[in-house]
Amino acid sequence: MSLFQHLREDNGIWKVLIDGKDIHEAGESQIAGGYRVSMVNQLPPEKINKTLDFFNVFRFNEHEDYIYGQRRERKIGLFHFEPGEHTLRLVCVGSNPASADPETGKLRYNLTADVLSLRKLPFENLDAWVEEAAKEEK
């Protein structure tokens, strides 16, 4: 699962929940080690990033940057979903200190995103499949 964020100066920090659970409880989240799935299980829950910061740290002071923000794909994780309905919920948990309005000093908490991407993967031999896909991408 990936989310294509729009990073802007007025955006906040959002926690990701899947079916009411923190992402590390719902599946293998925040894939570490160059997309090596086996590395995820080695991270303790307190080390896994459970939030997404939507603040634009990549400001280029261009017209498109002010209007649209920067677009960035964030890999949320690998999850096995049984047939049926599932929920993805984003809950605002704060604001990046740099998001303060220059005139009022008030922090900003918005969220802007473009696409939620879900891909079906062959779970029976996933490590080998990911390694092969990484080779082909290079």
trRosetta pair geometry for C-beta under 8 A, 3 or more apart (Angstrom, degrees):
i j d omega theta_ij theta_ji phi_ij phi_ji
1 75 7.7 114 83 -165 51 56
1 76 4.5 -42 98 59 100 115
1 77 6.1 1 47 57 99 58
1 78 7.6 171 9 -91 78 26
1 79 6.2 8 -12 15 122 113
1 88 7.8 -178 -173 -99 147 137
1 116 7.3 -14 -167 -176 93 89
1 117 7.0 153 -158 84 45 60
1 118 5.6 -8 -107 -104 78 69
1 119 7.7 -163 -74 22 36 73
2 73 5.3 1 177 -172 129 99
2 74 6.5 157 -159 78 74 42
2 75 5.3 -41 -100 -102 89 50
2 76 6.3 -180 -102 3 28 84
2 116 7.6 163 87 -160 51 45
2 117 4.3 -6 60 58 97 110
2 119 7.8 30 4 -6 101 107
3 52 7.0 -38 72 -104 138 168
3 73 7.6 153 80 -154 36 53
3 74 5.3 -17 62 60 84 97
3 76 5.8 65 -8 -45 98 116
3 113 5.8 -42 176 -149 104 135
3 115 7.6 175 -154 90 44 52
3 116 5.6 -16 -107 -108 75 69
3 117 7.5 -165 -77 20 27 77
4 71 6.0 4 175 -171 102 97
4 72 7.1 164 -157 80 58 32
4 73 5.3 -30 -100 -95 74 67
4 74 7.7 168 -94 17 24 71
4 113 6.4 123 82 -171 58 81
4 114 4.3 -50 100 61 113 105
4 115 4.3 32 27 47 124 86
4 116 7.8 -133 17 -66 77 28
4 117 6.9 71 -26 -18 97 109
5 52 6.6 -166 -80 166 138 128
5 54 5.6 -150 -163 -120 123 82
5 71 7.2 161 83 -152 51 46
5 72 5.0 -17 59 62 98 87
5 73 7.8 170 16 -95 75 15
5 74 5.7 39 -14 -7 114 116
5 112 7.4 90 -173 90 65 65
5 113 5.4 -52 -115 -109 46 81
5 114 7.5 66 136 10 1 86
6 11 7.8 167 96 -64 73 147
6 54 7.4 30 77 -165 54 105
6 68 6.5 -102 -152 167 122 68
6 69 4.3 101 168 74 85 131
6 70 7.3 149 -160 70 51 35
6 71 5.9 -25 -100 -94 65 66
6 112 3.9 -55 68 115 116 108
6 113 6.1 -160 8 -92 83 23
6 114 5.9 106 -45 -38 98 92
7 11 6.6 -120 -150 36 46 147
7 54 5.9 -165 -114 -177 58 53
7 55 6.4 17 -162 111 92 23
7 56 3.8 128 136 -92 93 70
7 57 7.1 -64 175 16 143 61
7 58 6.5 78 88 30 145 100
7 69 5.0 -179 76 174 43 113
7 70 4.5 -18 55 59 107 90
7 71 7.7 -164 12 -75 81 16
7 72 5.8 31 -22 6 117 120
8 11 4.8 109 59 -23 82 107
8 54 7.0 0 33 146 74 94
8 55 7.5 -76 77 -136 40 36
8 56 5.2 17 -109 -26 9 119
8 69 3.7 -79 -71 -85 78 129
8 110 6.9 -29 73 84 125 125
8 112 5.7 48 -2 29 126 134
9 55 7.0 39 -130 -154 31 77
9 56 5.5 -56 -56 40 56 111
9 59 7.1 45 -72 -87 104 125
9 69 7.8 -157 -7 -103 61 96
9 98 7.9 -94 -147 128 78 89
9 99 6.1 155 170 -131 56 69
9 108 7.5 60 127 55 62 145
10 99 6.2 114 -125 -167 26 105
10 101 7.8 35 -110 -80 94 83
10 108 4.0 -77 -160 144 68 156
10 110 5.0 36 120 20 91 128
11 53 7.9 116 113 168 107 56
11 54 3.4 -97 154 108 137 103
11 55 5.3 -161 74 -75 90 46
11 56 7.1 96 27 -22 117 77
11 69 7.6 52 -22 -117 130 152
11 96 7.5 35 90 12 70 115
11 99 6.6 -127 59 -116 42 139
11 108 6.9 11 -11 114 12 104
11 109 7.6 7 -171 175 34 17
11 110 4.9 -77 -102 79 56 81
11 111 6.1 90 -145 -96 99 35
11 112 6.2 -100 -89 17 123 88
12 54 6.3 25 59 45 39 107
12 55 7.5 35 -105 -52 12 88
12 92 5.2 34 101 -144 146 106
12 93 7.9 162 149 51 113 48
12 94 6.3 176 -174 100 103 38
12 95 4.5 -65 -121 -98 90 67
12 96 7.0 -175 -137 -2 38 74
12 99 6.9 -125 -86 53 53 173
12 107 7.7 78 -103 151 96 102
12 108 6.5 -138 -58 117 84 56
12 109 3.5 18 -50 -144 142 53
12 110 6.3 140 -3 39 87 33
12 111 6.6 -54 47 -60 88 77
13 51 5.3 28 172 165 99 133
13 52 7.2 173 -155 85 59 40
13 53 4.9 -23 -105 -103 88 69
13 54 7.2 -172 -89 14 34 76
13 55 7.6 -26 -62 -15 76 102
13 92 7.3 102 75 -156 51 63
13 93 5.6 -64 104 67 95 85
13 94 4.5 -5 51 70 118 85
13 95 6.4 -160 6 -86 88 16
13 96 6.2 122 -46 -49 100 72
14 51 6.3 156 81 -159 34 83
14 52 5.3 -18 64 59 89 88
14 54 6.5 35 2 -19 110 114
14 90 4.4 13 170 -178 133 103
14 91 6.4 144 -160 67 76 33
14 92 5.6 -45 -100 -94 77 49
14 93 6.6 134 -126 11 23 85
14 111 5.7 49 -53 -99 145 127
15 22 7.7 -60 179 -119 110 81
15 50 5.9 7 -142 135 88 95
15 51 5.1 -49 -90 -98 58 84
15 90 7.1 153 72 -157 45 52
15 91 4.7 -22 57 62 100 93
15 92 7.9 -164 13 -78 80 2
15 93 4.8 72 -28 -30 104 130
16 22 7.9 82 84 -155 67 53
16 23 5.0 23 97 -47 109 123
16 50 6.7 -149 43 179 82 60
16 51 7.1 166 -3 -113 80 31
16 52 6.3 65 -42 -13 111 106
16 76 6.0 -151 176 -143 164 117
16 88 7.3 -26 -162 -166 89 88
16 89 7.7 140 -161 78 42 52
16 90 6.1 -19 -100 -102 60 72
17 20 5.9 4 167 -130 122 16
17 21 6.4 145 -160 62 80 27
17 22 6.6 -50 -109 -88 71 33
17 23 7.3 -127 -107 -50 25 69
17 26 8.0 123 -172 -32 48 140
17 87 7.7 -1 110 111 93 98
17 88 7.4 149 82 -161 56 41
17 89 4.3 -18 65 64 106 100
17 90 7.6 -171 23 -76 78 26
17 91 6.5 38 -7 -7 117 112
18 21 5.9 -34 69 61 69 84
18 23 5.9 78 0 -105 109 65
18 26 3.9 116 72 -178 117 175
18 27 7.2 -17 69 7 155 105
18 79 6.3 -108 156 -108 165 159
18 86 6.9 1 -175 172 87 111
18 87 7.1 163 -157 87 42 58
18 88 5.8 -13 -105 -104 73 66
18 89 7.7 -175 -78 22 27 74
19 26 6.1 140 41 -119 101 122
19 86 5.4 -58 -67 -151 101 83
19 87 5.7 125 -87 45 43 80
20 87 7.1 53 -34 67 69 122
20 89 7.4 40 -81 18 44 136
21 25 4.2 -118 174 89 117 115
21 26 4.4 148 84 -60 119 92
22 25 4.8 83 61 9 81 106
22 26 7.1 -163 89 -9 38 92
22 45 7.9 75 104 -161 143 112
22 50 5.4 -34 -160 -136 109 129
23 26 5.6 -61 -142 39 36 110
23 27 7.0 -48 -179 50 68 80
23 29 3.8 102 134 -100 108 155
23 30 7.4 103 107 -20 131 87
23 48 7.5 -145 84 146 97 127
23 50 6.0 173 30 -132 99 72
23 76 6.3 -124 -137 174 145 92
23 77 5.5 150 173 1 115 146
24 29 4.9 -102 -79 37 58 124
24 30 7.6 -27 -78 18 94 105
24 45 5.3 151 116 -129 151 82
24 48 4.4 108 -76 89 136 162
24 50 6.6 -73 -8 -89 105 98
25 45 8.0 33 -58 -123 78 125
26 29 7.4 67 60 -50 87 118
26 77 7.7 119 84 87 96 144
26 79 5.7 -10 135 -119 97 122
27 77 5.3 145 94 131 108 124
27 78 5.6 -141 155 96 122 52
27 79 3.4 -124 -40 -99 161 70
27 80 6.5 156 -111 10 114 64
28 31 6.8 54 136 -86 101 80
28 37 6.2 42 144 -157 161 89
28 40 4.3 81 -166 114 103 159
28 41 7.1 -50 -117 -56 108 74
28 77 5.5 179 95 -172 51 103
28 78 4.4 -1 62 57 106 98
28 79 7.5 -160 33 -68 64 49
29 40 7.1 139 50 -156 33 126
29 48 5.8 80 85 -175 105 130
29 50 7.7 54 122 -102 151 61
29 76 6.5 -44 -139 159 91 60
29 77 3.4 -57 -108 -80 56 145
29 78 7.8 -150 -73 31 38 56
30 40 7.2 143 79 -126 63 100
30 43 7.5 -67 87 71 112 167
30 48 5.2 161 38 -157 135 82
30 49 4.9 131 -101 44 150 89
30 75 7.5 123 -121 98 33 91
30 76 7.8 -38 -60 -168 55 31
30 77 6.3 -23 -12 -78 40 98
31 35 5.3 32 138 -119 135 51
31 36 7.6 155 178 50 97 37
31 37 6.5 -46 -134 -97 110 55
31 39 7.5 87 -173 69 63 102
31 40 5.7 -55 -118 -70 54 117
31 75 5.6 -48 27 126 109 139
31 77 6.5 154 -37 -119 83 56
31 78 6.9 71 -71 -15 115 100
32 36 7.4 -43 95 57 58 83
32 39 4.5 -115 84 121 92 122
32 40 5.9 148 22 -84 88 57
32 42 7.8 -100 66 60 134 98
32 43 6.1 120 -4 -46 146 130
33 36 4.0 -54 108 41 115 111
33 38 7.8 -57 75 71 149 72
33 39 3.4 134 11 -29 139 169
34 134 7.1 69 155 -135 100 151
35 75 7.8 -141 -99 -121 93 175
35 130 5.5 -154 140 -180 105 122
35 134 6.1 173 70 -76 130 123
36 39 4.6 75 88 -9 100 111
36 127 7.2 32 -160 -139 69 91
36 130 7.1 157 -110 110 37 135
36 131 7.8 40 -108 -75 79 87
37 40 5.9 -38 -168 7 48 115
37 78 6.4 -4 -124 9 114 157
37 126 5.5 7 15 121 167 116
37 127 5.5 -124 48 -88 111 73
37 130 5.9 145 -20 3 105 159
38 41 6.7 -51 -169 27 44 107
38 42 7.7 42 142 -19 64 107
38 127 5.7 30 -35 -105 104 128
39 42 5.6 -59 -164 29 48 116
39 43 7.4 49 147 -28 73 97
40 43 6.2 -53 -165 19 41 110
40 77 7.8 109 -137 -139 149 98
40 78 7.7 -156 -4 32 169 111
43 47 4.7 -128 -170 85 95 118
43 48 5.4 113 126 -66 130 85
44 47 5.1 87 59 6 74 106
44 48 7.7 -138 97 -17 39 87
45 48 5.8 -52 -152 20 39 114
51 93 6.0 -95 -112 46 132 135
52 74 5.9 115 -127 118 122 170
52 90 7.6 -50 42 -134 118 115
53 57 8.0 40 117 -25 126 114
53 96 5.7 81 -160 -69 114 117
54 110 7.3 -111 101 98 137 68
54 111 5.6 152 -13 -125 170 61
54 112 6.6 140 -180 39 133 66
54 113 7.7 -87 -118 -62 127 84
55 95 7.9 97 -64 -174 120 62
55 96 3.6 -40 -33 18 155 155
55 98 6.2 111 176 71 146 102
55 99 5.2 -114 -110 -65 117 108
56 59 5.5 95 126 -65 107 80
56 65 7.1 142 168 -170 153 93
56 69 5.3 -141 -75 -148 132 92
56 70 5.4 129 -136 17 105 103
57 98 7.6 84 -97 70 78 155
58 70 4.6 20 72 -31 122 172
58 72 7.8 137 6 -60 143 127
59 65 6.0 107 -146 173 62 139
59 70 7.9 -124 -78 -27 38 121
60 65 5.1 -173 51 -62 83 149
60 70 7.8 109 -3 -76 103 114
61 65 6.5 -35 -31 64 7 148
61 66 8.0 32 -146 -46 38 99
62 65 4.5 100 56 -3 76 108
62 66 7.5 -151 90 -5 42 83
63 66 6.1 -60 -157 34 32 105
63 67 6.4 12 157 -5 69 113
64 67 5.9 -64 -140 48 33 102
64 68 5.3 -25 -178 32 74 114
65 68 7.3 -60 -103 58 13 73
65 69 6.7 45 -161 -117 49 23
65 70 6.6 5 -125 -53 82 81
68 71 7.6 -27 143 -45 111 93
69 112 6.3 134 23 81 152 138
71 114 6.2 7 -131 -10 111 146
73 117 7.7 -12 -140 20 110 138
78 121 7.0 -50 -136 40 109 148
78 126 7.4 91 -162 -170 156 152
80 123 6.4 48 -97 -100 111 158
81 84 7.9 -142 168 54 94 74
81 86 5.5 -69 -138 -43 127 154
88 116 6.8 154 67 -142 163 150
90 111 6.3 134 123 -148 142 163
92 109 5.1 56 -160 179 143 115
92 111 7.1 -132 -79 -40 99 117
94 109 7.7 -143 143 -114 18 100
95 99 5.2 -112 176 58 102 132
95 107 3.8 133 90 165 155 121
95 108 6.0 137 -142 64 131 36
95 109 5.1 -84 -78 -81 105 74
96 99 4.6 99 67 -20 87 106
96 107 7.9 169 63 -154 41 106
97 100 6.7 -10 177 -26 51 105
97 107 7.2 -61 -118 -107 38 115
99 107 5.7 67 83 -157 100 71
99 108 4.6 -119 151 47 115 91
99 109 8.0 125 116 -59 151 38
100 105 5.3 -11 -178 -158 121 43
100 106 6.6 153 -148 75 73 22
100 107 5.5 -45 -90 -87 69 56
100 108 7.4 169 -101 -5 20 84
101 104 4.5 19 86 45 127 91
101 105 6.4 -50 66 3 77 14
101 106 5.1 11 21 53 115 76
101 107 7.9 -142 -5 -76 77 11
101 108 6.4 101 -49 -46 86 109
102 105 8.0 23 -157 -67 14 49
113 116 7.4 45 142 -56 133 78
121 126 6.1 58 141 -121 123 102
121 129 6.7 147 -172 109 98 147
122 125 6.4 -9 122 48 111 74
122 126 6.6 -178 90 -84 64 64
122 129 5.3 156 59 -74 106 159
123 126 5.4 -11 -137 -53 40 115
125 128 4.8 -24 156 41 103 117
125 129 5.9 118 101 -27 78 97
126 129 5.4 -59 -143 39 34 113
126 130 6.1 32 161 -20 70 105
127 130 6.0 -57 -148 36 27 108
127 131 6.4 27 155 -18 63 108
128 131 5.7 -54 -147 37 31 113
128 132 6.4 30 155 -18 65 107
129 132 5.9 -57 -150 37 29 110
129 133 6.3 29 153 -19 65 108
130 133 5.6 -54 -144 38 32 111
130 134 6.3 35 155 -22 65 105
131 134 5.8 -54 -150 33 29 112
131 135 6.7 31 152 -19 62 104
132 135 5.7 -53 -153 33 34 113
132 136 6.5 30 152 -16 66 106
133 136 5.8 -55 -148 38 33 110
133 137 6.3 37 153 -25 65 107
134 137 5.7 -53 -147 31 31 115
134 138 6.9 31 155 -20 62 101
135 138 6.1 -58 -158 30 32 108
